[in-house]
């Protein structure tokens, strides 16, 4: 068990007694969690539960007030802003709710952005694979304004995957989409996890989206209050009601 | 990464325009500076002379500096420093010298009203002037003149030098060259009036030694004298170009500096605005792995990509602008005719480098804070504008405000040049403080003007108040250029008229003469004053000789070498001028003595000794006999007439001030070109001179204020276009087009009003301090028309820049859509 834990934490994200305070407010209150490798975890919680702060700390966008966050085995609490950025660039992928893409760049440029920022040469075969997988092979020269909301999220997902990150964080990726497009995007996320073994963390308050995950974490007042494995939308909605 | 596009095009177009303008201005100033650097009067009469030996043409002194090495300062002379003819003996012995001519020059007025310069016939070889007809002068009353004088050989002409005109017989004509009259050497020396001295010793070489070696040898043979070769020989002929050079260097450098400062403010505001506009984009870049420096480099690269072509184009255009400025200044008489234009790639390169450096520097400053944007902000819903002002900005702003107030204190506690220097610092400090504290000012303006707007128009006014309060930082970057434009134009436009007004007032109040003798030619012979004085009913007739003295004047605690306007006045000066003597007596102005205005007297009191250099560079320790108030009207220095005359290029007076109303015409019949006019004509000459000084001012105001207005318009247009979403949202939630436009109009009133009020306040404080320093009363001469024009230009272009894009956003018949 110990060896397995070490192996897992070396490659994904682990949090140990993490707290984050803003003034007097404790947004995170002693979170300890390791995301299983190859797993699809949803994080749910009502507004003010610390959901966003959880995402910021777990992904290395922000530093915890106390406790340790390790990304790929590296303690981010000791890293400078620039080093943290570099670590994030190599190990973490992001999909946001909206304003995911740089409007002046075409689809391919947007996807390659993290590699370009890191000064790395793109792996053409992998790029084609990613583009094909998200279903944008015929759109690589389009600009974001010429794409639908669902297509834009696919570009964002391709960008998140192109660096072969340890973990992809998706922050309400379906929040701005209609139910049908949302379903398509969630199905794509699920497919990516199943086909490539990508570790994925989804932050959402939508039970329908969370139901695509292997397990759901419930946050309340900065603490993990429950975990549901292989949940159904009904079970999630039920647990949600009681928070 | 791809270049700028879409929404940023506006910002980059603005940055391009501003940098183009900056480069053109800096390059034009550079052209002026380079021209001044290289300018020599044209070589006319000394064309054949290899070298010209003169006395020193400038005064140099080492001035003590607190905690520093002494500073060497130098001022050009405005009168000739003569050389001893005896020195020519040693020069003749130098190997390679064929001949040395002791050259003398003096103005000659013919009875036909033509002015020419008189010389000895041996000076003709220096150009050389060749006889086209007739022969050289041999007798004391013979003369050779230029053909342009319109006389024929054998004719007798009346010529006036320093006394009444005398008849001379024309023996020959010379064809080309500047108008000249050649007398026998003996006659010329007698007319010149300085026995044993000459203006210059011109060296004609025999060609056996190269010029460089000859110059070295001459220097050894003439220690302490100035040896001019090549183009520098022109300055030995004509002092006027060398005399204005330092001033033009100073004007060019300071104008260039102001242009760079303005570019910093204008471009800085534009870049800050566009960075704020793109905050989400940068936050996204940060989130997907761009380090803060990568974002900063991108912003700087983008600025550079826009700035480089702008700076290059502006630099090239600057040659034309510089040439135009030079031409206008020559035409307006600000520059002497001989002041040539030098065009070279140097100013272009300087403008290119300075502008690019400014652009990158501003971009860096503007994005230092912005690219610290935390990547988490990309996840947020909307990019809210930060309300708080960073501490460093607050602290620096307050420091500049305190410095400004300190300068205000210094300017009111002192007077004259000290005060003027303090006031330059005052404007700069206040403007920088405004730029730094802009958002605070915006908040203050919003509270005052916003409340008024809300009272006038309850719905639109309140909306305007809220909008401008919410965007205090944005409003701050709009207020700064508005305040800058108003403050700059105000101080620049009205400072000079304040001086001009004070000058004419002081002169009007202090001149007690009933009549003034003026000359249509080079000046008034000294006998004219005596002749006027002998007329019954004339109480006093005082000759006035205008000259310049160089003196170390204390400014802001440090002594600087200054050229001060000085007048030599006759013994009965007290009867015709009243410079408002504070202490001492004007009547004591005899022998080695001086009267000083309080502006330059500083620590000097009646009885103390004032060290100075007279017009020809002679060092003199003069006893202070009086200190007076009206330094503007009568010059900062009054000298005894004979002292001023002895150290001037010519023996002619500039004016004779006469007390008494008797008809002077009979007494003056003998003199050519001298006429008595009433004193009104004197005031007219004075105001003409002041107008010339004002010309440079207007050029500066138009250039810089125009620049600021361009920056202002682009900033405002950009700021309004950036609000497309907000304005459309207002329409969506039910505001009518009229209401939104009304809101924007009121907002324009709030924001522009705050900027104009701030700029007006800066201008008012500065001008009042300036007026107090100059006249003793805090009353600047402000023209209502000019103020109105400035306010109209700033306010009108500002309002247009807000409302035109807004109207485009809120098209009348289109239904609102948020993209």
Interface residues (C-beta under 8 A of the other chain):
Chain A: X52 X55 X56 X61 X62 X81 X82 X85 X86 X88 X89 X90 X94 X96 X97 X99 X100 X101 X102 X103 X104 X105 X109 X113 X114 X116 X117 X118 X159 X171
Chain B: X1 X2 X3 X4 X5 X6 X8 X280 X281 X284 X285 X286 X287 X288 X289 X290 X291 X292 X293 X294 X374 X375 X376 X378 X379
